[in-house]
Each structure stands twice: as C-alpha cells, then as structure tokens.
Amino acid sequence: MNWAALTTTAPELAKIAERRFGAFRHHVLATLRKDGSPRTSGLEVRFLDGELWLGMMPHSLKVLDLRRDPRFALQSNPGSGTDPGDGDLRVGGRAVEVEEPELKGAYVKEVEPPQPFHLFRAELTEVVRTYIEDDTYLVTEIWQPGRPLRTLRR
C-alpha cells in the first residue's frame, strides 16, 4: 500500500501527517543492521504523486540496510520546544528501491536532489499518530492497510 491508500481511507490522518512531516526538513529513519540491531539516521522525505519518497546519499549505511532488509520506521521531527503541535507521527513499512529512469527522472525534476542519490518509495504497513486531547487523554490513531482507522484513548 502506498501513500495514496492512506489519503483515500484516512484522509484527515494523511493531511495531518503530511503537515507534520512538512513542518521540518529532517526526520529520523530506523533501519535494521546486518546483526538485526536498530540503526537510526537522519532523512528528508517527500510526498509526491501518491507516494512517500525516501531519498538517500549513495552507498550510505541506511541504503545498505534497506537493500538487505526493507523494513523501516520513520519518526517525524518533534520540533523545538515542548508543544507537540499535531502530535507525534510514525510511519512503518517496507522501502522499495526505485531504479526506473522515468520515475527517478520525475522525482529529480520536482525535487532537484543532489546527485547521485538512491530513491526508495514507501509501502506502508502502518501510520500512527499520538497526541494529547483536551489536556486529558493520550490519543493514539492507528492506520493499517485493509483495516479501519482505530482510535485509542487513555
């Protein structure tokens, strides 16, 4: 499932997630090392043409990690200060490397990334938003492909 699936089935969550990821340039990507332990790295993301794109420097460790095991988690930048704004956003999924010249070319035309670079598109397994409601509840919204949006309040 790509980003377009989220925008179709949970449009408000998709809108908030795009705004949250758009508020800051750098976010945190978690990948799996060769030994299975987690690695976190900074990352810029883009939402274009119904996809969540992950661009990376050539031969970076996160590229090697994703080629070996495509599972990832992407955490939105919390921002400065203590105001959580729209809440905390996390995207989980599998990264699929894009090598087709026409797709990479369209991305380059729109984003103008430093060359050379690796490009991945995200296949989503979940999107999770956590926020405070009315200074009373900790609310967690969970979207997973093929399931209705779940909302938990504590």
Secondary structure as GFF3:
##gff-version 3
##sequence-region A 1 154
A	DSSP	alpha_helix	3	9	.	.	.	ID=ss1
A	DSSP	alpha_helix	11	22	.	.	.	ID=ss2
A	DSSP	beta_strand	27	32	.	.	.	ID=ss3
A	DSSP	beta_strand	38	48	.	.	.	ID=ss4
A	DSSP	beta_strand	51	56	.	.	.	ID=ss5
A	DSSP	alpha_helix	61	68	.	.	.	ID=ss6
A	DSSP	beta_strand	71	75	.	.	.	ID=ss7
A	DSSP	beta_strand	88	97	.	.	.	ID=ss8
A	DSSP	alpha_helix	101	111	.	.	.	ID=ss9
A	DSSP	beta_strand	118	133	.	.	.	ID=ss10
A	DSSP	beta_strand	137	143	.	.	.	ID=ss11
A	DSSP	beta_strand	150	153	.	.	.	ID=ss12
###
